[in-house]
Amino acid sequence: MDNNHNDNSINDFDYRLICEYFSSVDRQGPGSDEATLRALSFIPGLTAASHVADLGCGAGSSALLLARTLGCRVTALDLFPDFLDRLRTRADALGLSPRLTTVEASMDSLPFADDAFDAIWSEGAIYNVGFARGLRLWRRHIRPGGFLAVTDATWLTASRPAAIADFWNDAYLQIGTMASNLQALVDAGYTPVAAFVLPDSCWRDNFYLPQRKVQQAFLDRHPGNATAAGLVDCQRREADMYEAYHSYYGYVFYIARKC
Ligand code: SAH
C-alpha cells in the first residue's frame, strides 16, 4: 500500500475506500511467508515466552506467521480498524487469538512501555513515518539486545531512469539505498545483522496479482465513483512501474540488534 497522496488520479484521498480495497487482499504490501521466516532465521533466542510487536500489521500476514511459528505473544498495531478486524477474523480461524493482541494506534506514538518487546517487526509500513525516524521512535520499546526486523522500499542501483525516480519521489520522498539504510540503523543505535532483497514473487504473485483479482469487483461495488476508479488506476500504474523498472528498486528486509 503506497502513499500516493500526490497522484492526481486520487483527488479526494478516501481512506475508507482504501481500507475496503486493501482489506480484500491478504497482504497490503510486498512480502511472503518465506521472507518472514528467512528474516526470523537471523534472530536467535525467540521462544514461546517472547513478546513480538508487528507495527503497521495490516491484515496481519506476518503477525499470524510469527504467532504460529514462535508460539509467542504478538501485539499487532495498525492505524486502521478494518485491517485489525480482518486480522482478528483470520486469527480466530487459525486458533491464534489467545496469543494475539490488536492495538489501534499510530506507529509514531506507540502506546507501549520501554523495553516491552523482544523484537519489533514491521513489513512494508515504516515508510509511513520515514525509515530513519521509525528506527529512532521504536528503539526504546525493544529490550536491550532485542531485535528489529523491517522491510522498506530501497534503491538497488546507484542511478536510475528519471521516470521511476519521479514516481517514487511522488509516492515516498525518503526512499534510500541499502547503504544509506544500513547507516541509518547504525546511527539510530542498532547493529545490522542481515539485509536481503525480497524476490520478485513477493511483489508479483503476493501483492499485485491478488489485487488484480479483486479490482473489477471493487469497481463494480462503486460504479461511477471517481475516487474508487482513481485508486485502482493508481495501483495498476504502480504495478506497471514495477514491471518496467523492478531492477532499480525492491523491498529490502533489514534485521538489526538494539545495541
Ligand atoms: N504489514 C502489512 C501491511 C503493510 S501496508 C503487510 O505487509 O501486508 C502498511 C500498513 O501501515 C497499512 O496496514 C496501514 O494501515 C498502516 N499504517 C499507515 N499509517 C500508519 C500509522 N501512522 N500507524 C500505524 N499504521 C499505519
Residues whose N, C-alpha, C, O or C-beta is under 5 A from the ligand:
A	BS01	SAH	M1 D26 R27 Q28 G29 P30 G31 G56 C57 G58 L77 D78 L79 F80 F83 A105 S106 M107 D108 E123 G124 A125 N128
